[in-house]
Amino acid sequence: MGTTAVAANAAGAGAISYSTSNGGILQYSDGANWNTVSSIAKKTVVTGYFTLNTAYNNSGGNTKTLAYTESSDNNNAFSSNTFTVPRTGLYLITAQLSADIKAWTAGEQFSVTFNYDNNALGSINTGLFTTGAATTYGTTSFSAVALLEAGKTAIFTTCCNVFTTINSAPYNRFSITEL
């Protein structure tokens, strides 16, 4: 129908109208009212950091679910430490984790994992130490692009075979970006 000032009931049900005001508005008539057509869903972007929690102290290879604080979550996809995939598609997942300074022994390891649908999607033991008695921070990180299915869930976990505590927020970041 085009740009119009015609009332919705005069235009009739199913009529389409557009306006160039406010960057462009597309509307349809239901026979009584003009209804604005919604835009395409926003791509999901979640960023945040893992929170410091003494419960992360572990030894013997125990896996712990990481708690988080969101910096942004435009589609509310993260809740109770769980990411729920809003739409099937490709996602870029990144995570960085740092353990407190300590004297590491050869063979000790520290990892961060994205567990998707109860399976480890990515886990890199970059915190595997080969030299003894090095006093330093243990760090680990990973980045992956994966096809995730709508409705499935994922959590971040950490595991280490030593007694350590993760560092505070600035060193422990994650992001999940729908591509």
N, C-alpha and C positions, 0 to 999 in steps of 0.2 A: 504494500500500500504506500510506503514511503513516509516521509515526515508529515505528520498530521496533527491537527488540533481537533479532529473528529472525536466525539465521545465513543467509548468502547461499545456501548449498546448500538449506536448508529453504524459503526464499522462492522459489527457482527462477530460472532464467535469464530476464532481461527484467524482473524485479521492480524497482520504483522505491521508494526510501526517502528520507525527509528528516529532518533534525534541526534544531532551532532553536538548537543550541549554536554558538558562534563566529560568530554572525551568520547562520547558516543554511547547511546543507550538503545538496546533492542528490546521491544515489548511485544506481547501478543494479547489479543482480546479473548476473554472467556465469555463474551456476550454481555457482560455487565461492567467489568473493570479491565484496565490495562495492567498487565503483570510483567515485571522486568525479568528478562531471561538471565539466569545465573551464568557466570563465566566458568571456564574450565577450572577444575580443582587445582589448588596450589601444590606444587611439588613439595614433598616432605623434606625438611631440613631440621635435624636435631643436633644440637651441640651442648656440651656440658663438661663437667669434670667429676671424677670419682672422689668421694668424700673420705676423709681420714676417719678411720674406725679401728680401734684396737682389736676388734674381732678378726681383722685380717692377719693377725699373728698366727702363723701356722708352721708346722713342720711335718715331715714324713709325706709330703706330696698331697696334702689335703687341698681340695678345690673349694674356694669360697666365692659366693656371688658378690659382686661389687655393688655397693650403694652409690648413688650418683646425685648430683645437683644439676638441673638443667640450666643452661644459659639461654637457650631458645628452643622452641618446639612448636613450629607454626601450625601443625595439624594435630597436636595433642596425641602423638603416637607412642609416647613413653609414659608409663605409669607403674608405680610400685616396682621399680628396677627392671621392668620388662618392656621391650619394644615390640609393638604389634604392627605388622606390615599392613599399611593402609591399602596399597594397590600392588598387584603383581608387576614386577619390573626390575630393572637394574638399579642397584644401590652401591654407593661407595661408602665403605666402613673403615674408619681409622681409630686407633687407640694408642695411647702412650701411657706408661705406668712407671713410676720410680719408687724404689724401696729406700728406706732410711740407710744412712751411712753405717757401714760395719766392716769388719775384717772378714772378707769372703774367703772361703776355702775352695781349692780346686774341685770342680764337679758340682758345686752348688748351682742351682738354677732358679729362675724366677720368670713367670710368663703371664700374659694377658690373652684371653680367648673370647671370641664372639661365638656363643653357642646358639645356633639357629635350629629351631625345630628339634631340640635335644641332641644336636650333633655339633661338633666343633667345626666352625667355618674357617677360623684362622687362629693359629697359635704359633708364636715364634719365641723360642727360648733364647732371646738375645741376652738374657741375664745369665747365661751359662758361663761360669768363670773357670778359667784354665790355670791361673796362677794363684798360688796360695798366699794368704795373709794380706791381700791388697785391700787397703782401707779406702772404700769408695762407695758411691751410690750404685745400687743395682738398677738397671733400666731395661725395659722391654717395650717393643712397639710392633704394630703391624698395620697394613693397609691392604684392602681387598675390594674388588668389584665382584658382586654376586647377583644372580637372579634370585629374588625372594618372592614368595607367593603370598597373596593377600590373605590376612587372617592368621598366618603363622606367627609365632613369637620367638624372641631371642633375648638373651641376657649376656652381660659381660661377666667373666669370672677371672680369678687369679689363682695361681698355684705356685708354690715354691717348696723346695725340700729342705728349707732351713727356717729358723725362727727369725722373722723380720716384720717390720711394719711399713705400710706404704706411706709416702710423703704427703704433704699437704697439697691442696687443690692446684696451685699453679703448675705443678709438674705432671699432673694426671688428667689428661684431656681425652675426649672422644668426640666423634661426629658420625652421623649417618645421613647421607645425602641421596635422595632419589634422583637418578639421572634421566 
